[in-house]
Amino acid sequence: GVDEQFAFDPKRFRLRSDARRFEMGTPALAAVYTASAGLEIIEEVGLSVIRERIAGLVADLVERARAAGLEARVAPRPEDRSGIVRIEHRDPAGVVQHLMARSIICDHRLGAVRISPHFYNTTEDSEAVVAALSRL
């Protein structure tokens, strides 16, 4: 979408004057290769297997969190849930920093810690995150 797409000049960024200014520009080739490898893994494992695995991990995480007295926010019916579990907390940003320092990768949104188990996670990961959250 810039006038001189291949100039790669970070000091001169000028959008095109026509509708092509909405184009994306040069693709990030390293990201394309990474995404391709990720898609190969997903195709090899299979979407239905991944969905089932994530559903099981989400159920396990919710059960552990609630048993520990944490407020886990998910859809009431398991079949309506996504791969995201929100754990309510008064300082979610601080909790995320605390967890990241312990190699637990998560994020925060609107008053909650956002945990997104994926097919490569384990129930031991759920146990570790709930144990860490319970101490905060």
C-alpha positions as CSV (number, residue, x, y, z in Angstrom):
1,G,0.0,0.0,0.0
2,V,3.0,2.4,-0.1
3,D,4.3,4.4,-3.1
4,E,7.7,2.6,-3.1
5,Q,7.0,-0.9,-1.9
6,F,10.5,-2.2,-2.4
7,A,12.5,0.8,-1.1
8,F,12.3,-0.5,2.5
9,D,13.0,3.0,3.7
10,P,11.7,3.4,7.3
11,K,12.2,7.2,7.1
12,R,9.9,7.7,4.1
13,F,6.6,6.0,4.5
14,R,4.1,7.4,2.0
15,L,0.9,5.6,1.2
16,R,-0.3,5.4,-2.5
17,S,-2.9,7.9,-3.5
18,D,-5.2,5.4,-5.1
19,A,-7.2,2.4,-3.6
20,R,-4.0,0.3,-3.7
21,R,-3.0,2.0,-0.4
22,F,-5.1,-0.6,1.3
23,E,-2.9,-3.5,0.0
24,M,-0.8,-5.3,2.5
25,G,2.6,-4.9,1.0
26,T,5.5,-7.4,0.9
27,P,4.7,-10.6,2.9
28,A,6.9,-11.5,5.8
29,L,8.5,-14.6,4.3
30,A,9.8,-16.0,7.6
31,A,6.3,-15.9,9.0
32,V,4.9,-17.6,5.9
33,Y,7.3,-20.5,6.3
34,T,6.6,-20.7,10.0
35,A,2.8,-20.7,9.4
36,S,3.2,-23.4,6.7
37,A,5.1,-25.6,9.1
38,G,2.4,-25.1,11.8
39,L,-0.4,-25.9,9.3
40,E,1.4,-29.1,8.4
41,I,1.4,-30.1,12.0
42,I,-2.3,-29.3,12.3
43,E,-3.1,-31.3,9.2
44,E,-1.1,-34.2,10.5
45,V,-2.8,-34.3,13.9
46,G,-6.2,-33.5,12.5
47,L,-8.7,-30.8,13.5
48,S,-11.2,-33.1,15.2
49,V,-8.4,-34.6,17.4
50,I,-7.2,-31.1,18.2
51,R,-10.7,-29.9,19.1
52,E,-11.3,-32.9,21.3
53,R,-7.9,-32.5,23.0
54,I,-8.5,-28.7,23.7
55,A,-12.0,-29.4,25.0
56,G,-10.6,-32.0,27.5
57,L,-7.8,-29.6,28.6
58,V,-10.3,-26.7,29.1
59,A,-12.6,-29.0,31.1
60,D,-9.7,-30.1,33.3
61,L,-8.5,-26.5,33.8
62,V,-12.0,-25.3,34.7
63,E,-12.5,-28.2,37.2
64,R,-9.1,-27.6,38.8
65,A,-9.6,-23.8,39.0
66,R,-13.0,-24.1,40.6
67,A,-11.8,-26.8,43.0
68,A,-9.1,-24.3,44.1
69,G,-11.8,-21.6,44.7
70,L,-10.9,-19.6,41.6
71,E,-13.7,-18.1,39.4
72,A,-13.3,-19.6,36.0
73,R,-15.4,-18.0,33.3
74,V,-16.4,-20.2,30.4
75,A,-19.6,-21.1,28.6
76,P,-21.8,-23.2,30.9
77,R,-22.1,-26.1,28.4
78,P,-18.8,-27.8,27.5
79,E,-19.8,-28.1,23.9
80,D,-20.2,-24.3,23.6
81,R,-16.8,-23.5,25.0
82,S,-13.8,-22.2,23.1
83,G,-10.2,-22.9,23.9
84,I,-10.1,-19.9,26.3
85,V,-10.5,-19.9,30.1
86,R,-10.8,-16.6,31.9
87,I,-9.8,-16.7,35.6
88,E,-11.1,-13.6,37.4
89,H,-8.5,-11.7,39.4
90,R,-8.1,-8.2,40.9
91,D,-4.7,-7.7,39.3
92,P,-4.6,-9.7,36.1
93,A,-1.7,-7.8,34.6
94,G,0.4,-8.5,37.6
95,V,-0.6,-12.1,37.7
96,V,0.4,-12.5,34.0
97,Q,3.9,-11.1,34.8
98,H,4.2,-13.4,37.7
99,L,3.2,-16.4,35.7
100,M,5.4,-15.5,32.7
101,A,8.4,-15.4,35.1
102,R,7.6,-19.0,35.8
103,S,7.4,-19.9,32.1
104,I,3.5,-20.0,32.1
105,I,2.4,-18.1,29.1
106,C,-1.0,-16.4,29.3
107,D,-2.5,-13.0,28.9
108,H,-5.1,-10.7,30.5
109,R,-8.3,-9.2,29.4
110,L,-10.9,-7.1,31.3
111,G,-10.2,-8.1,34.9
112,A,-9.2,-11.7,34.2
113,V,-6.2,-13.9,33.4
114,R,-6.7,-15.4,30.0
115,I,-5.5,-19.0,29.6
116,S,-5.6,-20.8,26.3
117,P,-4.6,-24.4,26.4
118,H,-3.8,-26.0,23.1
119,F,-3.2,-29.6,21.9
120,Y,0.5,-29.6,22.9
121,N,-0.4,-28.7,26.6
122,T,-0.8,-31.3,29.3
123,T,-3.0,-31.7,32.4
124,E,0.2,-31.1,34.4
125,D,0.3,-27.6,32.8
126,S,-3.2,-27.0,34.1
127,E,-2.2,-28.2,37.5
128,A,0.8,-25.9,37.5
129,V,-1.1,-22.8,36.4
130,V,-3.9,-23.4,39.0
131,A,-1.3,-24.0,41.7
132,A,0.5,-20.7,40.8
133,L,-2.8,-18.8,40.6
134,S,-3.9,-20.2,44.0
135,R,-0.8,-18.7,45.6
136,L,-1.5,-15.2,44.4
